[in-house]
């Protein structure tokens, strides 16, 4: 038999990702061997419950030796009632310029913390260099480790067809792209220009398609696959960074385009800076060329978007890996944005204090309204209607303030009227 399905998950939410919280010392005593936050443990349980709903559940789990990965693997293994093996070839990526490169605990120490689930009878692939790795070295390490790892699984556990790997952000991406036979860590997974998503406790799934058979005889099919190097088989990605089972959805997504190590001090610091600096909501109507006047260009909801010089006449916009130059034009008709996270109290409805979520600047794009005029019109209509229905009775007149208060509570969203639109034209990079 051969391995036909490989799940690859990133560990859950780390304790040092919580802004302002005191980070507990690593249980192993190894600097950098951070444990999960309680939220990360909850994520691991959510992942385990999701896997329970699948027909093709993992038959065994292979985990990076770092504490956070084993902490993620344990509740999943308990729910699925499968063993966990430590695979050092799937350890974290650390760049050579890092001041301290953590070396995970040995199996004997780890088995004291995870003795109910961890099995030690496994010959692990070589661990990363203690001097760190470049991106290229990481990718080659994952290529060699994964290819030999699958061979070993098929030899030691010939009846197993579905396995799961629990690892780290950078390693998860490198392993997945190697299965897809991509040349490096920064590739997209297909011609849709989609990258591997990498949120905390996110799940990828890679399968050998059923129609990729070489012969009409199932036994011969297995023989052909067994003779083929594992990473030269026709793997397909059928789940990419899946997080719909998580109560908070995708969090802490990471990619190589950030140019920092996943979960490193630089990564965490940049996220803290971003979150504490406050957020500005920008609403822009964008026209994207489709290349076909009869069709339309639909963006994936997970597409990444970056812009530069939005206040300029011709801003640059990067959508996934496509570069566009924009040109401001007048919007035909009226377009409104209703930010669901923005709230406005009664004081703001009358133009009082600024709401924290209001956009600053970009006056040529947005016309910020607190719908005071609309609210006044609605109130007047309601007052007239209530007064007419009441036949001037004092009892019905008393209902007017109550109805008005209820109406005010409903009108809680700030409206942005978008005045201009940004028309994009793809730039050919020579």
C-alpha positions, 0 to 999 in steps of 0.5 A: 500500500501507499500513502494517499492522503497527507494532512499538514497542520500548523500548530495552534496560537502561541502564548507569546502572540497575546499582546500585553500578556506575560509569557510563561517560561517554556516547560522544557526550559529551552529558550524559544520553545514557546508553549500554546496559549489557552486559545491555541489549545482550544484551537487544537480541540476544534481541529480534532473535532473537525477531523472526526467528521471526515471519512478519511481521518488520519491514522497516525500523527507525526509532530515536530519536536517543539513543545507547541506542536506536540501540545497541538497534536495531543488533543487531536490524537486523543480524539482520534485515538491514534498515536503521535510520533516525533519527526525532527525533520519537520522542525521549525525554520530558523535563519542563520542570522538569528542570535539564538537558534532553539534546539528542541528537547530530546525524546526522553524529556518530551515523553515525560510531558506527552507520555500518553500519546507519544511513541518513541519507536520511530527513526526520525529524519535528520534535524535542521542545522543548529546554525540555521538555514537559508530559505533554499536550505529549508526547502531542500531539507523539507524535500529530502525529509518528506520524500524519505519520510513517506518511504519509511511510513510505507515500509513500516506501516504498509496498511496506512494510507492517511497520515497527518503532520503537525509543524510550523508555518514556514515548514508547512509551506515548504512541505506543501509546495514540495508535494506540489513539485514547486521549485521554491518556498515563494511559489503559488500552488496553481495558476490562480496565483493562490498561496498556501494559507498559514494561519494558526491551527490551519489545515492543508490536505494533499491527495493522490487523485483517483484518476491518476492510475497508470493501469486498469489493475489496482494491484499494478497501480500500487506497484507503479506508485511504490516504484515512483518517488513519493514527491514525483507522484501527482499530489493535489491540494484539496484543502488550503489553510482551512480554518472554517472549523475554528471559532475565530476563523483564520488568525496569524496567517504568515507567508514568506513575502513577510520576509521574517521568520514565522513566529519570530521576535521580528514577526511578533513585534511587527504584529504588535506594532500594527495592532497597537497603532490603530486601524484605518478603514479605507473604502474604495470602488475598484474596477479590475480588468477582466480581459473579456468584455462579456465576462467579469473578473472575480477575486478570491475572498482570500486574495491579498491586496497591497497598495502604494500612493493611494493619495496619488493620481496613479497609485500602484496596486498589487493583488496576489502577484499581479501588479496594476496601475490605477487611475481615478475616475468619477463614480457613475451613480452612488456606492455606499459602504456599511462597515459592520464593525463601526458603531455610532452612539446618539451623540455621533448621530448628531455630529458629535465626537469622532468615531474611532473607526472613521477614516481620516484623509482621502477626501477625494475618495470618501464622503464621510456621513453620519446620516443625520439628515436621513435619521431626521427624515425617518424620525419625522415619518415615524412621529407623523405616523404614530401621531396619526394612528393615535388620534391625538390620544395621550397614551399613544403620544407617550409611545413616540419617544419609545419608538424613537429610542428603538429606532436610534438603537437600530441606526448604529452604522456609519455610512461612507459614500464613495465618490470616485472609483479606481480603474486598474490596468495590469502592468507588464513586468519586463 
